[in-house]
Amino acid sequence: MAEIDLRSPDFEHDAFIPDRHSHDGGNISPALEWFGVPPDAVELLLLCEDPDAPSGTFLHWLVTGIDRGAVGVPESNVPLGGREWPNSFGETGWGGPAPPPGHGTHHYIITVYGLARPVELPDKPTVDDVHRAVEGSTLGQGSLVGLYKR
């Protein structure tokens, strides 16, 4: 599997996400850049999940159908060709970090997948639905981890 290099000009890997991207602080999706998409990928998928949520892994952002030629996305935008899905807040699009106060530091894993075929998902997919959908179709992937606590 190919390694896609995923970065953000807004925060470093394993560093704290700026407050403007949090659910309470502006709820602006971060800018992202990626390099090394496999040439045979037909589309990209972008996922942001919080595995530290007390009720189970929380879906913060899901975008499917991203143009395979896209090399990133400016903050507060949708990647080229992408379709945003409902997040675990019940909102469509980016749902910034909002861990329970005093629950410690949460890890927000942002992953871009290069896929051999489009995914099929239910109307309100869970993180597990997404992981099952990309299984066997992933040609490359890359992750960026941001931290946040309240």
TORTIKOL-864143 format. One line per field, with one value per residue: residue number from 1; residue in one letter; chain; y, x, z of N, C-alpha, C, CB in turn. Coordinates in nm, 3 decimals. Each point is the difference from the previous one (the first is absolute). Last residue first. Glycine has a CB too. Example, Ala and Ser with C-alpha at 12.3 -4.5 7.8 and 13.67 -1.06 7.14 Angstrom:
2
resi = 2  1
resn = S  A
chain = A  A
nyy = -0.225  -0.509
nxx = 1.285  -0.089
nzz = 0.708  0.208
cayy = 0.119  0.119
caxx = 0.082  -0.089
cazz = 0.006  0.000
cyy = 0.109  0.120
cxx = -0.077  0.090
czz = 0.073  0.000
cbyy = -0.063  -0.117
cbxx = 0.118  -0.189
cbzz = -0.215  0.125
//
This chain:
150
resi = 150  149  148  147  146  145  144  143  142  141  140  139  138  137  136  135  134  133  132  131  130  129  128  127  126  125  124  123  122  121  120  119  118  117  116  115  114  113  112  111  110  109  108  107  106  105  104  103  102  101  100  99  98  97  96  95  94  93  92  91  90  89  88  87  86  85  84  83  82  81  80  79  78  77  76  75  74  73  72  71  70  69  68  67  66  65  64  63  62  61  60  59  58  57  56  55  54  53  52  51  50  49  48  47  46  45  44  43  42  41  40  39  38  37  36  35  34  33  32  31  30  29  28  27  26  25  24  23  22  21  20  19  18  17  16  15  14  13  12  11  10  9  8  7  6  5  4  3  2  1
resn = R  K  Y  L  G  V  L  S  G  Q  G  L  T  S  G  E  V  A  R  H  V  D  D  V  T  P  K  D  P  L  E  V  P  R  A  L  G  Y  V  T  I  I  Y  H  H  T  G  H  G  P  P  P  A  P  G  G  W  G  T  E  G  F  S  N  P  W  E  R  G  G  L  P  V  N  S  E  P  V  G  V  A  G  R  D  I  G  T  V  L  W  H  L  F  T  G  S  P  A  D  P  D  E  C  L  L  L  L  E  V  A  D  P  P  V  G  F  W  E  L  A  P  S  I  N  G  G  D  H  S  H  R  D  P  I  F  A  D  H  E  F  D  P  S  R  L  D  I  E  A  M
chain = A  A  A  A  A  A  A  A  A  A  A  A  A  A  A  A  A  A  A  A  A  A  A  A  A  A  A  A  A  A  A  A  A  A  A  A  A  A  A  A  A  A  A  A  A  A  A  A  A  A  A  A  A  A  A  A  A  A  A  A  A  A  A  A  A  A  A  A  A  A  A  A  A  A  A  A  A  A  A  A  A  A  A  A  A  A  A  A  A  A  A  A  A  A  A  A  A  A  A  A  A  A  A  A  A  A  A  A  A  A  A  A  A  A  A  A  A  A  A  A  A  A  A  A  A  A  A  A  A  A  A  A  A  A  A  A  A  A  A  A  A  A  A  A  A  A  A  A  A  A
nyy = 2.026  -0.199  -0.087  -0.211  -0.155  -0.424  -0.011  -0.504  -0.103  -0.448  -0.191  -0.341  -0.203  -0.313  -0.317  0.396  0.422  -0.234  -0.203  0.440  0.224  -0.332  0.037  0.490  -0.028  0.287  0.141  -0.238  -0.395  0.027  -0.250  0.282  -0.032  -0.313  0.153  0.511  0.227  0.180  0.408  -0.056  0.364  -0.237  0.374  -0.246  0.337  0.092  -0.020  0.230  0.428  0.095  -0.420  0.229  0.264  0.000  0.118  -0.294  0.144  -0.257  -0.190  -0.090  -0.409  -0.068  -0.427  0.237  -0.149  0.106  0.397  -0.219  0.270  0.180  0.328  0.017  0.461  0.400  0.087  -0.167  -0.243  -0.568  -0.199  -0.236  -0.250  -0.310  -0.295  0.361  -0.290  -0.300  0.030  0.312  -0.130  0.297  -0.277  -0.457  -0.144  -0.539  0.034  0.338  0.141  0.033  -0.144  -0.127  0.423  -0.070  0.317  -0.289  0.195  -0.384  0.152  -0.344  -0.288  -0.025  -0.161  0.379  0.057  0.550  0.160  0.425  0.215  0.468  0.123  0.465  -0.209  0.202  0.368  -0.083  0.330  -0.230  -0.309  -0.284  0.232  0.208  0.402  -0.259  -0.342  -0.544  -0.072  -0.408  -0.458  0.308  0.596  0.301  0.251  -0.157  -0.576  -0.403  -0.487  -0.219  -0.496  -0.444  -0.385  -0.542
nxx = -1.031  0.452  0.107  0.423  -0.063  0.262  -0.034  0.035  0.029  -0.170  0.050  -0.372  -0.385  -0.304  0.147  -0.088  -0.196  -0.426  0.189  0.222  -0.417  -0.272  0.326  -0.035  -0.554  -0.265  -0.495  -0.022  0.456  0.389  0.184  0.490  0.160  0.521  0.457  0.070  0.415  -0.228  0.211  -0.128  0.021  -0.061  -0.033  0.133  -0.199  0.296  -0.460  -0.426  0.025  -0.273  -0.034  0.232  -0.171  0.352  -0.419  -0.288  0.085  -0.514  -0.415  -0.051  -0.090  0.476  0.129  -0.128  -0.307  0.405  0.140  0.153  0.460  0.061  0.259  -0.160  -0.308  0.295  0.080  0.484  0.068  0.145  0.418  -0.066  -0.433  0.098  -0.301  -0.396  -0.267  -0.389  0.079  0.156  -0.142  0.171  -0.141  -0.261  0.216  0.077  -0.302  0.000  0.460  0.354  0.462  -0.104  -0.230  0.084  0.019  0.026  0.034  0.012  0.190  -0.148  0.359  0.564  0.301  0.280  -0.095  0.137  0.441  -0.223  -0.447  -0.039  -0.465  -0.119  -0.425  -0.554  -0.129  -0.263  0.204  -0.100  -0.371  0.144  0.535  0.192  0.023  0.219  0.365  0.103  0.530  0.304  -0.048  -0.014  -0.121  -0.472  0.006  0.296  -0.046  0.232  -0.103  0.346  -0.271  0.341  -0.274  -0.005
nzz = 2.664  -0.277  -0.514  -0.234  -0.541  -0.232  -0.542  -0.242  -0.531  -0.251  -0.487  -0.060  0.346  -0.198  0.347  0.316  -0.135  0.141  0.410  0.094  -0.158  0.252  0.374  -0.060  -0.253  -0.447  -0.010  -0.465  -0.079  -0.467  -0.410  -0.129  -0.568  -0.028  0.161  0.295  0.213  0.500  0.291  0.550  0.368  0.486  0.374  0.472  0.426  0.467  0.400  0.107  0.223  -0.433  -0.431  -0.514  -0.398  -0.391  -0.432  -0.345  -0.525  -0.202  0.204  0.581  0.231  0.098  -0.211  -0.541  -0.470  -0.446  -0.370  -0.498  -0.231  -0.436  0.318  0.584  0.203  0.327  0.461  -0.169  -0.555  -0.080  -0.312  -0.424  -0.237  -0.365  0.244  0.227  0.444  0.003  0.506  0.409  0.490  0.404  0.416  0.124  0.508  0.104  0.529  0.375  0.146  -0.468  -0.041  -0.456  -0.252  -0.561  -0.402  -0.477  -0.486  -0.387  -0.506  -0.442  -0.225  0.090  -0.353  0.161  0.579  0.171  0.168  0.136  0.218  0.243  0.281  0.237  0.382  -0.030  0.434  0.393  0.262  0.434  0.042  -0.382  -0.163  -0.396  0.281  0.368  -0.331  0.202  0.255  -0.324  -0.152  -0.446  0.069  -0.195  -0.455  -0.340  0.098  -0.325  -0.150  -0.332  -0.083  -0.024  -0.347  0.217
cayy = 0.113  -0.025  0.106  -0.016  0.126  -0.001  0.112  0.055  0.078  0.082  0.081  -0.012  0.103  0.096  -0.069  -0.125  0.020  0.039  -0.118  -0.094  0.053  -0.015  -0.142  -0.022  0.006  -0.100  0.058  0.144  0.032  0.021  0.004  -0.074  0.080  0.014  -0.064  -0.118  -0.012  -0.130  0.007  -0.094  0.038  -0.066  0.014  -0.012  -0.091  0.028  -0.020  -0.138  -0.081  0.071  0.042  -0.107  0.046  -0.063  0.014  0.020  0.002  0.069  -0.041  0.109  0.007  0.108  -0.051  -0.039  0.037  -0.085  -0.008  0.002  -0.074  -0.115  -0.003  -0.039  -0.141  -0.037  0.036  -0.008  0.115  0.078  0.059  -0.009  0.102  0.097  -0.062  -0.016  0.107  0.044  -0.103  0.053  -0.102  0.047  0.147  0.044  0.110  0.084  -0.074  -0.083  -0.094  0.043  0.020  -0.128  0.012  -0.075  0.046  -0.037  0.067  0.011  0.009  0.112  0.063  0.033  -0.078  0.041  -0.101  -0.080  -0.143  -0.031  -0.138  -0.022  -0.125  -0.017  0.038  -0.117  0.014  -0.119  0.044  0.114  0.121  0.017  -0.075  -0.121  0.041  0.012  0.135  0.065  0.045  0.130  -0.020  -0.134  -0.110  -0.067  0.053  0.120  0.119  0.107  0.092  0.097  0.136  0.095  0.125  0.118
caxx = -0.072  -0.062  -0.085  -0.041  -0.005  -0.067  0.050  -0.072  0.089  -0.060  0.095  0.127  0.100  0.000  0.009  0.076  0.130  -0.016  -0.041  0.112  0.102  -0.050  0.014  0.142  0.085  0.103  0.067  -0.029  -0.138  -0.022  -0.144  -0.057  -0.082  -0.139  -0.010  -0.084  -0.009  0.011  -0.041  0.058  -0.047  0.073  -0.085  0.076  -0.054  0.035  0.137  0.016  0.067  0.095  -0.058  -0.002  -0.082  0.019  0.128  -0.042  0.097  0.128  0.072  0.018  -0.125  -0.080  -0.066  0.096  -0.029  -0.100  0.007  -0.134  -0.038  -0.085  -0.050  0.093  -0.020  -0.044  -0.141  -0.087  0.018  -0.123  -0.027  0.123  0.006  0.104  0.130  0.073  0.097  -0.008  0.024  -0.018  0.007  -0.008  0.005  0.025  -0.086  0.066  0.050  -0.110  -0.051  -0.133  0.001  -0.017  0.053  -0.064  0.055  -0.069  0.059  -0.094  0.053  -0.048  -0.107  -0.116  -0.117  -0.052  0.031  -0.120  0.027  0.091  0.046  0.076  0.077  0.059  0.140  0.080  0.055  -0.039  -0.010  0.086  -0.038  -0.144  -0.084  -0.051  -0.095  -0.137  -0.040  -0.078  -0.136  -0.002  0.008  -0.040  0.091  0.059  -0.060  0.073  -0.084  0.046  -0.108  0.051  -0.033  -0.010  0.076  -0.085
cazz = 0.058  0.130  0.053  0.140  0.074  0.130  0.076  0.116  0.086  0.105  0.075  -0.072  0.028  -0.110  -0.127  0.007  -0.065  -0.140  -0.077  -0.001  -0.091  -0.138  -0.036  -0.033  0.119  0.030  0.116  0.005  0.039  0.143  0.022  0.114  0.093  -0.044  -0.131  -0.017  -0.145  -0.065  -0.140  -0.096  -0.133  -0.108  -0.117  -0.125  -0.101  -0.139  -0.046  -0.047  0.100  0.086  0.127  0.100  0.113  0.131  0.069  0.138  0.109  -0.017  -0.120  -0.097  -0.075  0.060  0.121  0.103  0.139  0.062  0.146  0.063  0.120  -0.034  -0.137  -0.107  -0.031  -0.134  -0.015  0.117  0.089  0.015  0.130  0.080  0.105  -0.030  0.024  -0.126  -0.027  -0.138  -0.100  -0.135  -0.104  -0.138  -0.007  -0.137  -0.043  -0.100  -0.116  -0.051  0.100  0.045  0.145  0.068  0.136  0.107  0.128  0.124  0.114  0.111  0.135  0.081  -0.076  0.085  -0.040  -0.131  -0.101  -0.029  -0.015  -0.110  -0.009  -0.123  -0.012  -0.132  -0.024  -0.037  -0.135  -0.076  -0.138  -0.032  0.073  -0.017  0.095  -0.066  -0.105  0.049  0.043  -0.105  0.029  0.068  0.146  0.044  -0.028  0.117  0.122  0.036  0.013  0.089  0.035  0.097  -0.040  0.111  -0.010  0.000
cyy = -0.010  0.125  -0.043  0.116  -0.028  0.138  -0.001  0.114  0.063  0.073  0.078  0.077  -0.031  0.105  0.092  -0.070  -0.127  0.015  0.033  -0.126  -0.097  0.044  -0.027  -0.146  -0.016  0.026  -0.096  0.072  0.152  0.021  0.004  0.011  -0.088  0.088  0.012  -0.050  -0.132  0.019  -0.136  0.028  -0.092  0.037  -0.051  0.003  0.007  -0.107  0.032  -0.027  -0.145  -0.094  0.074  0.049  -0.110  0.065  -0.067  0.001  0.025  -0.013  0.084  -0.055  0.113  0.007  0.108  -0.047  -0.050  0.050  -0.079  -0.014  0.020  -0.072  -0.129  -0.013  -0.036  -0.150  -0.027  0.050  -0.014  0.119  0.076  0.065  -0.020  0.111  0.095  -0.052  -0.033  0.111  0.062  -0.113  0.065  -0.118  0.054  0.152  0.044  0.097  0.096  -0.087  -0.094  -0.104  0.042  0.012  -0.132  0.025  -0.069  0.064  -0.029  0.061  0.010  -0.006  0.117  0.068  0.022  -0.076  0.036  -0.103  -0.086  -0.152  -0.022  -0.147  -0.003  -0.128  -0.013  0.045  -0.122  0.010  -0.112  0.048  0.126  0.128  0.032  -0.081  -0.120  0.037  0.008  0.138  0.075  0.042  0.131  -0.014  -0.132  -0.115  -0.063  0.059  0.119  0.110  0.100  0.104  0.092  0.138  0.088  0.125
cxx = 0.009  -0.069  -0.051  -0.090  -0.053  0.011  -0.078  0.077  -0.082  0.108  -0.073  0.110  0.131  0.110  0.002  -0.002  0.086  0.134  -0.006  -0.033  0.118  0.106  -0.050  0.021  0.145  0.071  0.109  0.071  -0.019  -0.149  -0.022  -0.152  -0.056  -0.076  -0.141  -0.004  -0.068  -0.004  0.030  -0.054  0.073  -0.066  0.080  -0.098  0.087  -0.058  0.017  0.141  0.024  0.058  0.104  -0.065  -0.004  -0.087  0.005  0.125  -0.070  0.088  0.126  0.071  0.001  -0.138  -0.074  -0.076  0.110  -0.031  -0.119  0.020  -0.145  -0.061  -0.078  -0.071  0.098  -0.022  -0.053  -0.139  -0.092  0.031  -0.131  -0.019  0.125  0.012  0.117  0.141  0.076  0.096  -0.003  0.036  -0.031  0.014  -0.012  -0.008  0.042  -0.100  0.055  0.042  -0.110  -0.058  -0.136  -0.008  -0.024  0.071  -0.079  0.071  -0.085  0.076  -0.114  0.065  -0.063  -0.106  -0.121  -0.125  -0.064  0.037  -0.122  0.017  0.077  0.040  0.071  0.082  0.038  0.143  0.085  0.040  -0.043  -0.005  0.073  -0.048  -0.147  -0.091  -0.059  -0.100  -0.149  -0.040  -0.062  -0.146  0.013  0.027  -0.060  0.088  0.055  -0.049  0.091  -0.106  0.051  -0.109  0.047  -0.029  -0.024  0.089
czz = 0.150  0.047  0.137  0.041  0.139  0.064  0.131  0.064  0.110  0.076  0.107  0.072  -0.072  0.015  -0.121  -0.136  0.000  -0.072  -0.150  -0.080  -0.009  -0.100  -0.142  -0.040  -0.046  0.133  0.046  0.115  0.011  0.029  0.150  -0.001  0.111  0.100  -0.058  -0.144  -0.031  -0.151  -0.061  -0.139  -0.098  -0.132  -0.120  -0.117  -0.125  -0.091  -0.148  -0.053  -0.042  0.106  0.085  0.129  0.106  0.108  0.136  0.085  0.133  0.123  -0.011  -0.123  -0.101  -0.064  0.079  0.124  0.094  0.141  0.052  0.150  0.042  0.119  -0.027  -0.134  -0.111  -0.009  -0.141  -0.035  0.122  0.090  -0.002  0.137  0.084  0.104  -0.029  0.028  -0.128  -0.036  -0.140  -0.097  -0.132  -0.093  -0.142  -0.006  -0.140  -0.063  -0.103  -0.118  -0.051  0.096  0.057  0.153  0.072  0.133  0.110  0.117  0.123  0.116  0.100  0.137  0.075  -0.086  0.091  -0.044  -0.135  -0.107  -0.019  -0.008  -0.128  -0.001  -0.135  0.000  -0.147  -0.031  -0.031  -0.146  -0.093  -0.143  -0.048  0.067  -0.023  0.091  -0.075  -0.110  0.032  0.050  -0.117  0.019  0.078  0.150  0.046  -0.046  0.128  0.133  0.030  0.009  0.102  0.024  0.112  -0.058  0.122  0.000
cbyy = 0.014  -0.172  0.076  -0.125  0.133  -0.246  0.138  -0.223  0.045  -0.160  0.016  -0.026  0.042  -0.037  -0.186  -0.023  0.240  0.116  -0.084  0.089  0.236  0.037  -0.060  0.183  -0.094  -0.029  0.126  -0.051  -0.221  0.101  -0.128  0.042  0.159  -0.229  -0.158  0.080  0.142  -0.115  0.253  -0.174  0.246  -0.192  0.200  -0.134  0.027  0.116  -0.174  -0.002  0.146  0.216  -0.195  -0.100  0.147  -0.057  0.210  -0.111  0.083  0.158  -0.068  0.175  -0.097  0.128  -0.173  0.165  -0.007  -0.198  0.220  -0.100  0.019  -0.024  0.143  -0.119  0.006  0.195  0.172  0.030  0.147  -0.206  0.017  0.002  0.016  -0.050  -0.221  0.186  0.052  -0.067  -0.176  0.241  -0.182  0.224  -0.004  -0.217  0.076  -0.184  -0.183  0.175  0.170  0.126  0.062  -0.103  0.252  -0.175  0.227  -0.219  0.182  -0.201  0.110  0.003  -0.219  0.023  -0.168  0.059  -0.175  0.195  0.039  0.223  -0.076  0.242  -0.120  0.252  -0.073  -0.120  0.254  -0.030  0.168  -0.082  -0.145  -0.249  0.000  -0.005  0.214  0.066  0.093  -0.223  0.014  0.066  -0.220  -0.096  0.156  0.064  0.042  0.045  -0.136  -0.051  -0.177  -0.037  -0.075  -0.136  -0.011  -0.125
cbxx = -0.157  0.172  -0.067  0.214  -0.034  0.049  0.064  -0.103  0.159  -0.193  0.151  -0.124  -0.107  -0.245  -0.113  -0.056  -0.010  -0.212  -0.133  0.072  -0.070  -0.236  -0.027  0.069  -0.184  0.031  -0.210  -0.219  -0.018  0.230  -0.052  0.208  -0.059  0.007  0.180  -0.136  0.210  -0.109  0.045  0.025  -0.046  0.070  -0.128  0.185  -0.235  0.211  0.027  -0.243  -0.102  -0.127  -0.160  0.207  -0.140  0.233  0.027  -0.227  0.177  -0.111  -0.215  0.009  -0.117  0.210  0.176  0.173  -0.247  0.079  0.122  -0.113  0.232  0.140  0.193  0.139  -0.248  0.125  0.034  0.198  0.062  -0.148  0.244  0.135  -0.253  -0.038  -0.104  -0.135  0.022  -0.233  -0.103  0.053  -0.066  0.096  0.139  -0.094  -0.035  0.166  -0.166  -0.158  0.059  -0.037  0.238  0.121  -0.043  -0.074  0.073  -0.077  0.096  -0.139  0.209  -0.220  -0.045  0.148  0.157  0.231  0.014  -0.157  0.194  0.123  -0.196  0.087  -0.164  0.006  0.054  -0.205  -0.001  -0.189  0.174  0.142  -0.048  -0.027  0.188  0.207  0.129  0.094  0.184  -0.087  0.061  0.226  0.104  0.049  0.196  -0.200  -0.203  0.036  -0.199  0.241  -0.175  0.243  -0.203  0.160  -0.013  -0.185
cbzz = -0.197  0.056  -0.235  0.052  -0.212  0.029  -0.209  0.038  -0.191  0.019  -0.199  -0.215  0.223  -0.025  0.108  0.246  0.068  0.063  0.199  0.224  0.056  0.081  0.242  0.162  0.151  -0.244  0.070  -0.103  0.123  0.021  -0.216  0.135  -0.187  -0.115  0.068  0.191  -0.036  0.198  -0.016  0.180  0.067  0.151  0.099  0.115  0.092  0.073  0.174  -0.056  0.166  -0.038  -0.008  -0.100  -0.152  -0.067  -0.120  -0.037  -0.157  -0.153  -0.116  0.187  0.196  0.050  0.010  -0.089  -0.050  -0.138  0.011  -0.208  0.068  -0.197  -0.072  0.169  0.068  -0.096  0.174  0.152  -0.197  -0.031  0.043  -0.210  0.006  -0.237  -0.055  -0.105  0.248  0.006  0.151  0.072  0.161  0.063  0.204  -0.092  0.240  -0.046  0.042  0.077  0.168  -0.216  -0.021  -0.189  0.005  -0.165  -0.096  -0.100  -0.148  -0.078  -0.086  -0.124  -0.109  0.206  -0.093  -0.059  0.181  0.060  0.136  0.028  0.136  -0.008  0.151  -0.040  0.231  -0.091  0.018  0.155  0.047  0.175  0.195  -0.010  0.169  -0.137  -0.025  0.220  -0.141  -0.088  0.241  -0.101  -0.045  -0.231  0.024  0.143  -0.133  -0.243  0.082  -0.058  -0.047  -0.074  -0.139  0.145  -0.251  0.123
//
